[in-house]
Amino acid sequence: MAEIVLIAKGSYRNMAIVAAEFFDIPWLTKDRVRERVEVEGFEHCVEALKKKRGLLMIASHFGNWELQAIAFSLLFQPLLFLYRPLDNLFLDRLVTSVRSSTGNRPLAKEKAMRQMLRTIKANGIVGLLIDQNWSLQEGVFVDFFGRPACTSDGLARLALHTAAPVIPAFMVRQESGKYRLVIREAVELVNTGEQEKDVMVNTQNFTRIIEEMIRKYPDQWFWVHQRWKTQSPHRTEKA
C-alpha cells in the first residue's frame, strides 16, 4: 500500500511538472533544449529513414511527452502526431498552437488515415500515443499489467500496410530535473500474412514495450487515465 501511495504522489507531481513546463515550450530553441535534454539513440531514426518508408514512432503519456515531441522537432525533424481535440474550443486552440510552435503537425484522430499515409509516403515521421483506453469498436484487447486493455490497433495496421519502421521513444525525467530522450531500435514486425492475428500480436508487442518502461519509472506515467475503462464483452459474459 505504501508503494502505491508513493507512485500516486509521484504521478500527480509528474502531471504538475508537465503542465508547468508546457507553457515554456513556445520559447524553446535548439540550444535551450540541448541544455535540458540528453539524447540516446537518434541513430536509430537516421537508419530507419534511409529505407525511404517513413517512420512510425511509438509514444505514450510518460515523463514529459509534450516536451518529447518538441525536442524531437528541434533536434531532429518535425513530426505529425495524432491527438484527441479538447472539449473546450479555446483551450484546444491554445494547446494546439503550443504543440505546433516548433513545426510539429497535430492531427485530430478523426479521418486522419489519409494524412498519415501521405506523411509516410513522403518519408516523414508519424507519432502515435497508444497507451490510452479506446472504445470497443476502435481497438483490440491486449494484456497490460496483467489486465485486458482496449488498445488502438492503428499503429500495427499502419506498420503492416506501409512497412514503415516502428521505433519507441520515451522522455525520461532525471533526478536532476533534466531529461533523457530514449530512442530505441526499430521493433521487429510480425507479418505472417494473417492480418487480424498479426495486428493483435504486434499491438501486444508495442504495448509490452511501454509497460516495461513504466515498470522502470512507475511514477512518470499518466496513471489517472482510466486505462481499463472499456471492458471485453467476453469478460463481462463470464462475470
N, C-alpha and C positions, 0 to 999 in steps of 0.2 A: 504494500500500500504506500509506503514511504517513497518508493521508486516512482510509482505512478504520479504522486503529488509533485515530485521533483521534475518529472518530464512535463507535466501540465504547466507548471510555473515557467519552465524554460520555453515551452511552446508559445505561451502568451507574451513572454519577453521578446521572443523572436518576431512575432507579429508586430509588436510595437516598434521594434528597430526597423523592420521593413517599411512600415508606414512613415516613420520619421525620415528615413533616408530617401524615400520616394520623391519628395519634393526638391531634393538637391539634384536630381537627375538632369534637368534641362541645362544646368551649368557645368556638367561634367565634360571634360576634354580627354583626349587620349593620354596626355601626361598625367592628369589627375587620377585617371583610372589605373594607370601603371603604378602609382604610388600606393593605391589601396588594394590592388588585386594581383596576386601571383597566379600565373597560368601554367597548367600542366597538361600537355597533350595536344597542342594546336597542330602538330604534325599529322595527327590522325585525320583532321579536316582537310589538310592540304592534299594528302594522299587520296582521300575519298573523292575530292573534286576533280582530280586528274582523270578519273574514269568518265567524266562528262555525262554523268547520270543524275546530277544534282545530289542533294544530301538531306536526309531526314534526321532531325535531332530529337531524341527523347528528352523531355524536360518534365519537371514536377514542381510542386509548391514546396520547395525545400530551400533552406538557407535564405538567401535573398534572390529569389527568382526574377524580380524586376531588374535588379542590378545586373544579373547574369545576362539578360538579353541586351542591355545597354552596353555592357563591357564587350560582349561579343561583336556588336556592330562597330564599336570604335577601334577595337584591336584587330579584328579580322575582316568581317564584312557584314552589312545589314542582312536581316533575315525576314521572312514572312512567318508570322505566328498566329495561331488561332486563339480566340478568346470569346467569352460569353459577355455580351453587352450588359452594362449595369441597368437596373430598372429606372434609375434617376437619369434623365437625359443630360442634365447639366453636368453631373459627376462623370457620366460616361464620356462626354466630350473632353472634359478636363483630363481624365486619366488617359484617354487615347492620345491627346496632344503630347502628354509627357512621354508616353511609350514610343511615340513616333519621332521624338525630338532629335534623335541621332541617326535617322534613316531607316529604322525598322518599319515594317508594314503590318500593323494589327489588322486581322481579318475576322469578322464575325463568322461563327461556325456554320450558320445557315447558308446553304448554297455556296460553300467555299471550295468544293472539289475542283471545279474548273480552274480557278485561280491557282490552286496548289499544283495542279498538273502543269500549268503554264510555267510556273516558277521552277519546277523540277526539270522541265524540258529545256529551260534556259540555263541549266546548271546552277540554279540558285539553291538557297537553303530554306527549308520549311521546319519550323519548330512546333511541336505538339506536346501539350501538357496532358499526360494520360493517367494522372493519379487521383482523379476525382470521380464521383459517382455519375453514372449515366442511366438514362431510362431503359426500361426493358426492351423497347423497340430499337434502341440505338447501339446497344453494346452486347458483350458476351461476358459470361461469368467465369472468372479465373480465381485462383487462390491468392489471397493477400493477407498475410499474417494469420494463416490457418482458417480464414473465413472466405466464403464465396463473395466476390465483389464484382458488381456490374461495371465493366471497363470498356472504354472506347476501342473498337476494333479498326478504326480508321487508319491508324499508323501501319498496322500489319497489312491491310488491304492495299494501301498506297505503295508500301515496300514491295509487295508481291507483283503489283501491276507495273511498276516503273523500274524495278531492280535497283533503285537508289540505295546507297549505303545508309545504314541506320547507326547513329552514334549517340551514346548517352552523354549528358553533361550535367554537372551539379556545381552550384556556387556554395562552397562550404565556408562558414564563418569560423575564424580562428580565435583563440583566446585573446589575442592582441586587439581584436576588433576589426582587423583586416580580413581579406578573403582569399581563398584559393579556388580558382575555376578549374575544376577537374573534368577533362575531356577524355573519354575512354576510347578504346579501339572499336572499330565497327563490329556490330553484333552479327554473328553468322546466322543468316536467314534460313529457316527451314522451308523448303519448297519441293514437296513430293508430287505436286500436281493435283492433290485433293484439296481444293481451295478452302472449304469451310474448316476442315481439320487443320490445315496449315495456319489459317487465321487464328484459330484458338491456341495452337502451340506457340506461335510467335508472340501473341499478346501475353501469354503466360510468361514467356521468357523475358519480355520487356518489363513486365510488372515485377518479376523477381529481382531484376537489377535495381529497381527503385527501392524495393524492400530491403535489399542488402545495404544500401546507403543509409536508409532510415535507421536500421539497426545499429549502425556505427555512430550516428548522431541523432538519437530519437527526439531530442528537444528542438531540432531545427526543421521539423516537418509540420505541416498545417493540420494538426490533429482535430481542430474544432470543426472541420468539414465533416458532414455526415457521409462518410465514405461507403458505408454498408447500408445505406438507406433503401435502395432497390433490392427487393428480395426475390430469390429464384422461385418461380411457381412450383417447381418440383419440391423445394424445401418446404413451402407453405402447405402443400398437399400432405407431405409426410408428417408435418407437425399437427 
